[in-house]
Amino acid sequence: MQKNFRPHPNSFKNTFCVFHEVLPDAIKGLKVQFESKAGSRYYYTPEGMYRVSNHWGRLANSKWRLVAMEPETVSKYKIGFAKWDHFYPDNAIEKLYYLEMDYTKNTVNYQHKNNPHYNQKAVLRTSLETTKRIKQIRNLIQLTSWAKHFECDDIVLLRSLIIEELINTNKTLEEIKMEVAKKCSN
């Protein structure tokens, strides 16, 4: 029989967390301990939280992301697990976030500075600054028209040069593009 483990109700307010998708067997035998108005179900254990939901990302006053399994499960409802020590504080004022680029998947995501994998090289930014940089990087990934202004045929190289500067410096996109253009013309 499952022993009830219940965290304080305010434990999750203003938090950032990355959950990892798990299979339904992980919650087999566990009792739902909370169900939100939106239909998400929560299972608490001494190790962490399981969340069953069809929506992830910004939730009320928190940012919870799900890292999907590969290959991705077909169910609309995903089951995510996060350890208790993976819930980090979130607010709009502090520089809490850094960017991480996955070149194999061609995706960019933000991570919290308390993440043990933080390399101390990527610039920390506020939520708003982080969102702006993510948009710039996604435009560089998805669009190609910007590249016609460079004397370089290797768009993959151009992207990586610009993206690395966007992640690791506070330079504006325009400043970075001018520096990269000079490097390409030399």
C-alpha positions in Angstrom: 0.0 0.0 0.0 1.3 3.4 -0.9 2.2 5.7 1.9 1.0 9.3 1.3 3.8 11.7 0.7 2.5 15.2 0.3 4.7 18.3 -0.3 3.6 21.7 0.9 0.9 23.1 -1.5 3.1 26.2 -2.3 6.2 24.1 -3.0 5.7 24.5 -6.8 4.8 28.1 -7.1 7.2 30.1 -9.2 9.4 27.1 -10.2 11.2 25.9 -13.2 11.5 22.2 -13.8 12.4 19.7 -16.6 10.4 16.5 -16.4 11.4 13.4 -18.3 8.8 11.3 -20.0 8.2 7.8 -18.5 6.0 4.8 -19.5 2.7 4.2 -17.7 4.2 1.3 -15.7 6.0 4.0 -13.6 2.8 5.1 -11.9 1.2 1.7 -11.7 -0.1 1.2 -8.2 0.3 4.9 -7.2 -2.6 6.9 -6.0 -3.5 10.2 -7.6 -2.9 12.8 -4.9 -4.0 15.9 -6.8 -5.9 16.7 -9.9 -5.9 20.2 -11.4 -8.9 21.9 -13.0 -7.2 21.4 -16.3 -7.2 17.7 -15.8 -3.5 17.1 -15.0 -2.9 14.4 -12.4 -0.1 14.4 -9.8 1.5 11.5 -8.0 4.0 12.3 -5.2 6.7 10.0 -4.0 9.6 10.5 -1.6 11.9 10.7 -4.7 9.9 13.1 -6.8 6.7 13.9 -8.7 4.9 12.2 -11.6 2.7 14.4 -13.6 0.2 13.1 -16.2 -0.9 15.9 -18.5 -1.6 16.9 -22.1 -0.1 20.4 -21.6 3.5 21.4 -20.6 5.4 24.6 -20.6 4.0 27.7 -18.8 1.7 26.6 -16.1 0.1 29.3 -14.0 3.1 30.7 -12.3 5.6 28.0 -13.2 7.7 26.8 -16.2 7.6 23.0 -16.5 9.0 21.4 -19.6 8.7 17.7 -20.7 11.6 16.0 -22.4 9.8 13.4 -24.6 10.9 9.8 -25.0 12.5 8.8 -28.3 10.7 7.5 -30.2 7.9 9.7 -29.0 4.9 8.1 -27.5 1.6 8.5 -29.4 -0.6 9.4 -26.4 -1.7 13.0 -26.0 -1.3 12.6 -22.3 2.3 12.3 -21.3 3.7 11.1 -18.0 6.6 13.0 -16.7 8.8 12.5 -13.7 11.0 15.0 -11.9 13.1 14.6 -8.7 12.3 17.1 -5.9 15.8 18.7 -6.2 15.1 19.5 -9.9 12.6 22.2 -9.0 14.4 25.5 -9.2 13.2 29.0 -8.3 11.7 31.2 -11.0 11.0 34.9 -11.2 11.0 37.6 -13.9 13.7 39.8 -12.3 16.8 37.6 -11.7 19.2 36.3 -14.4 18.3 32.6 -13.9 18.4 31.2 -17.4 20.9 30.2 -20.0 20.5 28.8 -23.5 21.5 25.4 -24.8 21.6 24.5 -28.5 21.1 21.0 -29.7 22.7 21.0 -33.2 21.7 17.4 -33.9 18.0 18.2 -33.5 18.4 21.8 -34.5 16.6 23.0 -31.4 17.3 25.6 -28.7 16.0 25.5 -25.1 16.5 27.4 -21.9 17.9 25.9 -18.8 18.1 27.1 -15.2 21.5 28.2 -13.7 21.0 25.7 -10.9 21.1 22.8 -13.4 24.2 20.7 -12.5 25.1 20.7 -16.3 25.5 24.5 -16.5 28.9 25.1 -18.1 29.4 28.6 -16.6 30.1 29.8 -20.1 26.6 30.6 -21.4 25.4 34.1 -20.4 22.7 34.1 -17.7 19.6 36.2 -18.6 16.1 37.1 -17.3 13.1 35.3 -18.6 12.3 38.1 -21.0 15.8 38.4 -22.3 16.0 34.6 -22.7 12.7 34.6 -24.7 14.1 37.2 -27.1 17.3 35.3 -27.7 15.4 32.0 -28.3 13.2 33.8 -30.9 16.3 35.1 -32.7 18.0 31.7 -32.7 14.8 30.0 -34.0 14.6 32.5 -36.8 18.2 31.8 -37.7 17.4 28.0 -37.8 14.2 28.2 -39.7 14.9 31.0 -42.2 17.6 31.4 -44.9 17.0 34.8 -46.3 19.3 36.5 -43.7 22.3 34.4 -45.1 22.3 36.1 -48.5 24.0 39.2 -46.9 27.2 37.1 -46.2 30.0 36.2 -48.4 29.9 32.6 -47.3 28.1 29.6 -48.9 28.2 27.5 -45.7 24.9 28.4 -43.9 25.5 25.7 -41.3 28.8 27.3 -40.3 27.2 30.8 -40.3 24.4 29.6 -38.1 26.7 28.0 -35.6 29.0 31.1 -35.4 26.1 33.4 -34.8 24.2 31.1 -32.4 27.3 30.5 -30.3 27.7 34.2 -29.9 24.0 34.7 -29.1 24.4 32.1 -26.3 27.7 33.1 -24.9 27.8 36.9 -25.1 25.6 39.9 -24.5 26.3 41.3 -28.0 23.3 42.2 -30.1 22.4 40.1 -33.1 23.4 43.0 -35.4 26.8 43.3 -33.7 27.3 39.6 -34.1 26.3 39.5 -37.7 28.7 42.4 -38.5 31.6 40.6 -36.8 30.8 37.3 -38.6 30.5 39.1 -41.9 34.0 40.6 -41.4 35.4 37.1 -40.7 33.7 35.6 -43.8 35.1 38.3 -46.1 38.7 37.9 -44.9 
